[in-house]
Amino acid sequence: MEDILRPIYQERASLKSTLGILLIEKRKNTSSNTDTFDYILFVIVDEAEEPVFLKHYTYKDQKAALHIVQEKQLKEWLLLGTNRKVVDWLQNGKVLYDRNEYLYNLKTELREFPFYGRKIKIGIEFAKLIRRYIDGKAFFEDGHYLDAYNHVVHSLHHLARLEVIEQGFYPEVTVWNQVKYMEPEIFKLYEELVNSEETIEKRLELLFLASEFLIYSRTNTGSQHLVEIMKERQGYWSISELMEHPELAHYAVDLSVLLEYLIDKAIVEVVEIETKGHEVYHRNYQAR
């Protein structure tokens, strides 16, 4: 099949915008890494009319997919963790074309995972964790146990990903396989939630008690990125100023929930500024 695809990737390699091309082959006994396709041609470009372009091909009983991805989109996926298969493709794909060692340097960056990149990812992951945990607890207290269960599973997943990032690795699709050896306590919580014979109410009750400490113990690390940005200038920030910051914009809707959590933990404080309205104040924030 690689020979059949050669004219396609050679054409892409001849374009000035192409930075690198990888070939990913479906692994035996699993098709999830390639979305059921036998082969993936992954092309990274510095300029394109659209962030992602796809084409599908068939040859006899095999099928292949061409993914052309703008570098900016790729960087966003790696930062936000919204396309985890891409990490697998970059780490395990066969290099077919590499302009000026672009792919070599990118693979090195993935392997070494610079601390600056880790801080941002830790902050984003921690914000998602807090959002899921708080929403799950609210559903639990209202007696909506299945909705609470769904949020708790996601919160544990974010906790697992947070642990992997703290250890200096990119979270993979099989994150539980990674965390099983890095932090058995988190893995055990997940197993107990999923496999316990207790009622769903009892399972959730026990898990909220156990996970609260695990989350709290990671608060300083999880909030470091946000706090450092808030301390870059004297005084307070409005919520709109925080949301407009180029790095904090990645926190999206989770930023407000994270701020409230950090206020509760005395890491951030509220600064009230008078408005023209009687006893109505602007609510601003600063790191302690």
N, C-alpha and C positions, 0 to 999 in steps of 0.2 A: 504493500500500500504506500510505503514511503516513496517508492519510485514513481508511483502514479501522482503523488502530491508534489513531486519535485518542481514541475513547471510553475505550479501555483506559488510556492514559496520563493522560487528564484525570481519570479516577476516582482514580488514584494520586496525582496532583498535589493533589487536594482533601484528602488525609489529612495530619494534622499531623506525622506521623512522617517524611514524605517530605522529603529534603534536596535531591535533584536527579534529573533524568531526562535520559538521553541516548539518541539514536537512532543506531545504527551500521548502515550499509548495506554489503552484500557488495561488495568491490572487484572490478573486472573482472579476469578471468583467474585469480582466486584465491578460494577459499572458506574458507581456513584462519583468516582473521581473525574469521569469524563462525561457526565450526564447521559450515560448509556451509549455514547458514540465510541467507535473503535479507536479513533485518532482525533486529537485536537491540534490544530495549528494555531499557535498563540503568537500574534504579531503585535509588538509594541511600537507605537509611532509617536513622534513629538508633536505632529500637527495632523489634524483630521477635521472633516466637516461635522462629525458627530463623535461623542465620547466612545461609543461602542458600535461596531459594525459586525454582523454575523452573516455567514453563508454556510449552507449545508451541501454535502456532496455524497453521492452513492457510487460505489464501484463493486459490481457483482453482489456479494452478500455482505459487504462491509460499508460502513458509513463514516464520514468524517465531517468535522465542523471547523470552520475558519473563524477565529476571533481576532478582530483588529481593534486594539484598545489604545486610546490616547494615554500618554504618560501621566498626565494630570489625573485622569480617572483611576489609573492603577495606583498612584500614590494615595488617593482618597480611600480606595478599598483597603490598602495596607494599614492606613491610619485608623479607620473606623471599624475595620474587621467585618465589613458587610459582604465580602465575597471571599470566604475562607479557602475555597478550592484553589484560588489563585496562588496562595502561599505554597500549596502542594505542587502546583504546576511549575512555579519558579524554582522550587528546591529540587524537584525530581525530573523535570522535563529535559529532553535532549536538545542541546544547543545546535541549531542549524545555521544561524547567522548572528554575529555579534559585532556591531559597529563600535569601534574604539573601546572595546571591553566593557560596554554598557552592562550587559548581562552578568559578566564576571563581577563587576563592582556591586551590582544589585544583589547578587547571591551572597557576596561577602557581607553586605549590610544586613541581610536577613539572618545570616549566621551569627554575626557579632551583636546585632541589635543595639545600636548606639543608645546610651542612657537618655539622651534628650528625647528621642523618639519614644522611649519607654514611658517617660513621665507623662507625655500627652495621652498615650494609650491607656495608662493606668487611670488617669483622671477621667477619661471618657467612660471607661469600663466601670469605674466606681460609681459614677453618676447613674449609669444604667442599672447597676446593682441596687442602689438606694431607691430608685424609682420603682423597681419591681417588688422590692421588699416592703416598702411602705404601702403600695397599692394592694399587695397580697394580704398584708395584715389588716387593712381596712375591709377587704372582702371577708376575711375570716371573722372579724368582729361583728360583721353584719349577717353572719351565718351563710354566706355564699361560698361553701367549701370547695366546690369544683373550680370556681374562678380563682379562689385563693390558691388552690393546688397548682393551677397553671402558672400563676405568677411566681410561686415559690420555686417551681422547677426552673423557670427562667432566671430567677435570682441566684440559685445555686450554680447555674451554668455561667453566669457573669462572675461569680465568686471563684469558680474554677479557672476561668480565663484570666482573671486578675492575678491569681497565684502563678500561673504559667508565665505571664508577662513580667511579674516581679522577679522570677527566677532567671529572666534574661532570654526567654524564648518567645517566638511567635506562636500563638494558639493555633493548633491545627484543627481540621474537621473532627478528628478523633480526640477531642480535648480531654475526655474522661480517661482515656488511656494514658495521656500525659500526666494528668494530675494524680492518678492512682499511686504513682511512685513519688511524686513531688510533695504532696500534702494528703496523706491517707485519711486525715480527719474529715476533710471536705468530701472525699470520695465515700467515706462511711456514712455521712449525713445523707448523701444522695441515694445510696443503697437502701438505707432505712426508710426514706420517704417512699421509694418506689416499691420495695419488696416486703415491707412490714405487714403483718397480719392484723395490726391494730386498725380501728376505724379511722377514716380519713380525718375526722376532727381531732382525734388523739395524736395522729401522726403529725399534723400541722402544728398542734399545740407544742409538742416536744421539739419540733424543728425550729419554731420561732424562738424558743428559749435557748437552744443550742447555737443557732446561727447569729443571734444578736451579739454575742461576745466575739465571734469570728469577724463580723463586720466592724464592730467597734475597734478591734485591735488593728484593723487596717485603715482606720480613719486618717491618721496623720499622713501615711503614704498616699492614700487615695486622693486626699485633698491638696497635696503638695503643689501640684501644677497650678491649680486655681489660686491658692493662697499666694504663691510667688508672683503671679501676675497682678493680683490685687495690691501687693506691696511695692509694685514697681513705681507707684506714685504716692504722694502724700494725700491723705484725705479719703473721701468715700467715692463709691461708684453707684450710679443708678443701674437698674436692671437692663435698660436699653444700651448703656455704655458697655456693660459686660457682654451682652449678646452680640454687639458689633465688633468686639475684639476678634481679630482673625483666627486666633487659636480657640477661644472659648465658643465661637460660633458652632464648632463641631459638637458641643454638648447639647445643642438644640433645646428641646422642651424639657430635658432632664436637669437643666441648670437651676431652675427655680426650686425644684424639689431638693436638689443637693444643697443649695444655700440654706433652706429651712432646716435641713438636718444638721448642718454645720453651726447654725445659730443655736440650736438645741444643745450641741456639744461644746458651746462657748469657744469656737474657733473663729467664727465670724460674728460681728455685732451689727445691729440695726442702728442707723443714724437717721433721726427724724428731722425734716426741714419744714418749716411752716409754709403753708400756702395761703392764698387769699380767703379760702374757705374757713369757716369757724371750726376750730378743733380738727381740721383735716391736714394731714402732713404728707409730704413726699417721703417715701420709704427708700432709704439708700443703705449701702452696705460697705463695711470695711473689715479687713482682716485684723484680728487682735495681735 
